[in-house]
């Protein structure tokens, strides 16, 4: 019995040590919360700043689009038929008559048919394609390998 | 000692718990109080609001990429009555720069209607005026003096339709009103495509939810088949012709007979589309907006093309079939005479067309019979809409046996273009079968659509084959020969053309024809062996001469000469020489 008491006494911690441990755990939790709160604050503030930037950029886009539309219309006004005709007359030009036009035969020349105002380029058959290594997922690659090796596992 | 600390601790805890409870209770009280709804509404107002996003209206280009209809920024200028400091300066500034009445603006700022906190001063202020006002506002604000001040003056930008070519092709394009709705022509026909889809969504003020603001795609842009330069030239020729021949109104259409693309379409009167408010002053009714598609009329002898086409196609006659013209024919108890009241003797079918003999055509109509003639006219599209992609098309009228107002004599008069009404575009469409190996094209003005940076070209459509290819070729040759034999004013030096004049008396409301006034028309195409353009000319009530051969025919020639230059169509000799290479 005495031996047991002695052992308990020997291995039990001093009360101040236990208290310090509890305080440490408490401080650790507080620190953890503080870190999480700081992180949350940082992330949300960053998100808010970026969100505000997005809002500003959207306004900027609208303003730019409006300016673009204005400039396009202004350019069209400056190059309108009446304006161009006025300038041409001022420079001494006049409309050609059919008998004044000379036609020249150019072998192999094919006149362009119709205007192309598309801003997205059309896909060219000869355009280099992106190799599958850059687009394939690991599962796609594995599936392809299994199929090309005879598909014995299926 | 330890007991004392315990009490203090307990008291402090109790106090804090009490305060916390009070806070919670206050929160609950606010939530259930009478003012709760007002608070919630206030909070919601700060959170964001519903907003309608209007896409930018699609642009309209001609076939060479020239902008015909675009957009430009205009501003709504208003006064925020809660922040205005110096009403006198604000009223003075908008009066000087926006042309508003100073006293009116000043009194409205001082005595606004009850409940109004924002006063709209101008809905469509120009960019230039607003830029100046903005600079003035900033300058006054930076001066440090409380007055003069433009504080409270607000500007909201938005896009409005603008037409850089003013009145050019106004009858084809149509216009857009202040509310953004298209009227007439392309603007009305393709209003939904051009306007895009407005989106009404909740827009949060919270920056974290900025990504929720939708990105509204712009309206679809359109490329027309119209050639701006040719359109301008045709309008100019039309205006000069009206003066030269003292005609009231007129129409000229230029179309590609192979695919139905309308290259130019001019009608009078026209309107500066940027001042569409003048619509009511310029036009009496909607059908006048574009006479080429909206105003059917009795076309006269140009209809003889279709009568002859029916006669040839049924095998009733061939170009060499002869007819003894005695100067009159009885149909349905009525005597039909030629335009000159003369007898032209023995004529073949080319002669009938060349001299535009009513008696010969009436004879053909009688030989064909009502079923055949009206069957062909129906297949040529008379009495039906052409399906052109412009708003405001009229169908014209083709009376047929069985109709209450059809009489047997109509069979004869219809054969030379009386008692039947059609629009210039209907006649052009029907005649495209003669030019296009028996196949009629559907006229159209849309060349391509532009959406999300991609261009989608519109394929041509055909409206049936009323006659055989052989008939078309024969009639084409007959019409070219008849013009040459006649030494018509419609001839174009260097180019072989085919066509037909038309001079039609105008019916009065009483049912009789006004013998003093006519509608002069000409339909023609060229080069005759490989037609690349078709032209229709209609001059309404010319007084310099009442005859289509002396008014509409030379106008056709003038338009054709301009067309061959602008479309790079070489003279026949050069073209045939090139073909041998």
HADDOCK unambig.tbl for C-alpha pairs under 7 A between the chains (distance, minus, plus):
assign (segid A and resid 47 and name CA) (segid B and resid 208 and name CA) 5.92 0.50 0.50
assign (segid A and resid 48 and name CA) (segid B and resid 207 and name CA) 5.18 0.50 0.50
assign (segid A and resid 48 and name CA) (segid B and resid 208 and name CA) 5.15 0.50 0.50
assign (segid A and resid 51 and name CA) (segid B and resid 207 and name CA) 4.29 0.50 0.50
assign (segid A and resid 51 and name CA) (segid B and resid 208 and name CA) 5.13 0.50 0.50
assign (segid A and resid 51 and name CA) (segid B and resid 209 and name CA) 6.90 0.50 0.50
assign (segid A and resid 51 and name CA) (segid B and resid 210 and name CA) 5.32 0.50 0.50
assign (segid A and resid 52 and name CA) (segid B and resid 207 and name CA) 5.01 0.50 0.50
assign (segid A and resid 54 and name CA) (segid B and resid 210 and name CA) 6.43 0.50 0.50
assign (segid A and resid 55 and name CA) (segid B and resid 210 and name CA) 6.07 0.50 0.50
assign (segid A and resid 66 and name CA) (segid B and resid 72 and name CA) 6.98 0.50 0.50
assign (segid A and resid 66 and name CA) (segid B and resid 73 and name CA) 6.11 0.50 0.50
assign (segid A and resid 66 and name CA) (segid B and resid 159 and name CA) 6.85 0.50 0.50
assign (segid A and resid 69 and name CA) (segid B and resid 71 and name CA) 5.62 0.50 0.50
assign (segid A and resid 69 and name CA) (segid B and resid 72 and name CA) 5.74 0.50 0.50
assign (segid A and resid 70 and name CA) (segid B and resid 71 and name CA) 6.62 0.50 0.50
assign (segid A and resid 70 and name CA) (segid B and resid 72 and name CA) 4.62 0.50 0.50
assign (segid A and resid 70 and name CA) (segid B and resid 73 and name CA) 6.30 0.50 0.50
assign (segid A and resid 73 and name CA) (segid B and resid 70 and name CA) 5.79 0.50 0.50
assign (segid A and resid 73 and name CA) (segid B and resid 71 and name CA) 6.52 0.50 0.50
assign (segid A and resid 73 and name CA) (segid B and resid 72 and name CA) 6.68 0.50 0.50
assign (segid A and resid 73 and name CA) (segid B and resid 164 and name CA) 6.32 0.50 0.50
assign (segid A and resid 76 and name CA) (segid B and resid 67 and name CA) 5.90 0.50 0.50
assign (segid A and resid 76 and name CA) (segid B and resid 164 and name CA) 5.76 0.50 0.50
assign (segid A and resid 77 and name CA) (segid B and resid 164 and name CA) 4.59 0.50 0.50
assign (segid A and resid 77 and name CA) (segid B and resid 165 and name CA) 6.68 0.50 0.50
assign (segid A and resid 80 and name CA) (segid B and resid 164 and name CA) 6.59 0.50 0.50
assign (segid A and resid 80 and name CA) (segid B and resid 165 and name CA) 5.69 0.50 0.50
assign (segid A and resid 81 and name CA) (segid B and resid 229 and name CA) 6.85 0.50 0.50
assign (segid A and resid 98 and name CA) (segid B and resid 561 and name CA) 6.22 0.50 0.50
assign (segid A and resid 98 and name CA) (segid B and resid 565 and name CA) 5.72 0.50 0.50
assign (segid A and resid 103 and name CA) (segid B and resid 570 and name CA) 6.63 0.50 0.50
assign (segid A and resid 105 and name CA) (segid B and resid 578 and name CA) 6.54 0.50 0.50
assign (segid A and resid 114 and name CA) (segid B and resid 63 and name CA) 6.60 0.50 0.50
assign (segid A and resid 115 and name CA) (segid B and resid 63 and name CA) 6.16 0.50 0.50
assign (segid A and resid 115 and name CA) (segid B and resid 64 and name CA) 5.47 0.50 0.50
assign (segid A and resid 115 and name CA) (segid B and resid 65 and name CA) 6.37 0.50 0.50
assign (segid A and resid 117 and name CA) (segid B and resid 455 and name CA) 6.82 0.50 0.50
assign (segid A and resid 118 and name CA) (segid B and resid 450 and name CA) 6.67 0.50 0.50
assign (segid A and resid 118 and name CA) (segid B and resid 453 and name CA) 5.12 0.50 0.50
assign (segid A and resid 118 and name CA) (segid B and resid 454 and name CA) 4.90 0.50 0.50
assign (segid A and resid 118 and name CA) (segid B and resid 455 and name CA) 5.00 0.50 0.50
assign (segid A and resid 119 and name CA) (segid B and resid 453 and name CA) 4.60 0.50 0.50
assign (segid A and resid 119 and name CA) (segid B and resid 454 and name CA) 6.53 0.50 0.50
assign (segid A and resid 120 and name CA) (segid B and resid 453 and name CA) 4.98 0.50 0.50
assign (segid A and resid 120 and name CA) (segid B and resid 454 and name CA) 5.72 0.50 0.50
